[in-house]
Amino acid sequence: MEYSNQFLTGDASVVLKQLPNESVDLTVTSPPYDLMRQYKGEVDGKKIFKGGYSFPFEEIADELYRVTKEGGVVMWNVADQVIDGGESGTSFRMALYFQSIGFLIYDTMLYGKNSPNFPEMGRYGQVFEYCFILSKGKPKTFNQIRDKKNKWAGHSNFGKPSSRQADGSLKQHESFTVADYGARYNIWYIANGKGYTTKDEIAYQHPALMPEELAEGMILSWTKPGDIVLDPMSGGGTTAKMAYINNRNYIGIDLQDEYNDIAKERIKLATPYTEDNPNPLDKYIITREELMEKRRQTREANKKKKAEQNG
Ligand SMILES: C[S@@+](CC[C@H](N)C(=O)[O-])C[C@H]1O[C@@H](n2cnc3c(N)ncnc32)[C@H](O)[C@@H]1O
């Protein structure tokens, strides 16, 4: 694609119009959160808000729908601010807008942080952000990351596990030994802050970075090598860098040239993984197709075993 592996400067609602229909496999982005209060509806004296957002949200969302391939995904990472005593609700409003234009809210994932940004007096510490997984139909790619250490690894279940059937009877299943690792759940706890978010010193010239681990997990989950990964509010270029090192193509868009310059520097410093130097996460990844095949084989083996037992 013409804009592959480039950083473009400008308002995403305008720049996105240059991208062809259905050309992007995955968007991983984190827009400015709830700046309504600080900017009071204006930036540099110009009214750029629409419906209370600090950027032209609806226009960008509409463009994202147009450029996303059938089966493509948008990962929209947002959080609410507390305004006048209550959460703004912006995150929900955005998710519902995406749904109204045709995206599935495929999953509401959470990114959990190690600690709140500041201590709370009248409520519990805020330690998560939303990661809405918005898909154009059923996601065409899903690679499950199975790096969650199982507490009961190596143990077998006692007796035979069973499940209740519609008629109330109990159906017995084969017993099994708990594997060392299982699939992640949809809350990802990721350490954030200087030194954790990224090791790239230069990146911290951008004030609001996404942790590399979050962008990378999303890219590995929803794309294949060679796919196109977009960030229309790319900031310090975290999405682009993680796409690049994982052998995907990237497109970054940001209002500010200086942020794109940081992103370009990070790409220069980065080295893509190779067969000889693979991503350490690779060994924990199983594609949806492999997973289904594995399930099919287990079912077949169990059926065969049962038939043998019954003579
Ligand atoms: C939260 S930061 C993104 C950080 C990025 N995920 C990273 O890890 O570096 C949001 C970015 O959106 C950019 N931005 C805000 N409004 C925009 C618009 N209308 N079009 C393009 N970029 C915009 C800001 O300049 C800022 O860099």
The ligand as a MOL file (V3000), in Angstrom:
LIG
                    3D

  0  0  0     0  0            999 V3000
M  V30 BEGIN CTAB
M  V30 COUNTS 27 29 0 0 0
M  V30 BEGIN ATOM
M  V30 1 C -2.2540 9.5470 23.9020 0
M  V30 2 S -1.2770 10.1480 22.6000 0 CHG=1
M  V30 3 C -0.8400 8.6860 21.7110 0
M  V30 4 C 0.4100 8.0460 22.2230 0
M  V30 5 C 0.8510 6.8170 21.4530 0
M  V30 6 N -0.0770 5.7240 21.6100 0
M  V30 7 C 2.2380 6.4010 21.8820 0
M  V30 8 O 2.4030 5.3560 22.5360 0
M  V30 9 O 3.1810 7.1300 21.6370 0 CHG=-1
M  V30 10 C -2.4330 10.9080 21.5460 0
M  V30 11 C -1.8180 11.5830 20.3280 0
M  V30 12 O -2.8980 11.9910 19.4930 0
M  V30 13 C -2.4580 13.1050 18.7460 0
M  V30 14 N -3.6780 13.7450 18.2100 0
M  V30 15 C -4.6340 14.4380 18.8620 0
M  V30 16 N -5.6260 14.8050 18.0310 0
M  V30 17 C -5.2870 14.3060 16.8020 0
M  V30 18 C -5.8980 14.3640 15.5310 0
M  V30 19 N -7.0570 14.9730 15.3460 0
M  V30 20 N -5.2690 13.7610 14.4910 0
M  V30 21 C -4.0760 13.1160 14.6700 0
M  V30 22 N -3.4580 13.0550 15.8650 0
M  V30 23 C -4.0470 13.6430 16.9080 0
M  V30 24 C -1.6850 13.9220 19.7710 0
M  V30 25 O -0.7670 14.7870 19.1200 0
M  V30 26 C -1.0130 12.8260 20.6000 0
M  V30 27 O 0.3200 12.6000 20.1650 0
M  V30 END ATOM
M  V30 BEGIN BOND
M  V30 1 1 1 2
M  V30 2 1 2 3
M  V30 3 1 2 10
M  V30 4 1 3 4
M  V30 5 1 4 5
M  V30 6 1 5 6
M  V30 7 1 5 7
M  V30 8 2 7 8
M  V30 9 1 7 9
M  V30 10 1 10 11
M  V30 11 1 11 12
M  V30 12 1 11 26
M  V30 13 1 12 13
M  V30 14 1 13 14
M  V30 15 1 13 24
M  V30 16 1 14 15
M  V30 17 1 14 23
M  V30 18 2 15 16
M  V30 19 1 16 17
M  V30 20 1 17 18
M  V30 21 2 17 23
M  V30 22 1 18 19
M  V30 23 2 18 20
M  V30 24 1 20 21
M  V30 25 2 21 22
M  V30 26 1 22 23
M  V30 27 1 24 25
M  V30 28 1 24 26
M  V30 29 1 26 27
M  V30 END BOND
M  V30 END CTAB
M  END
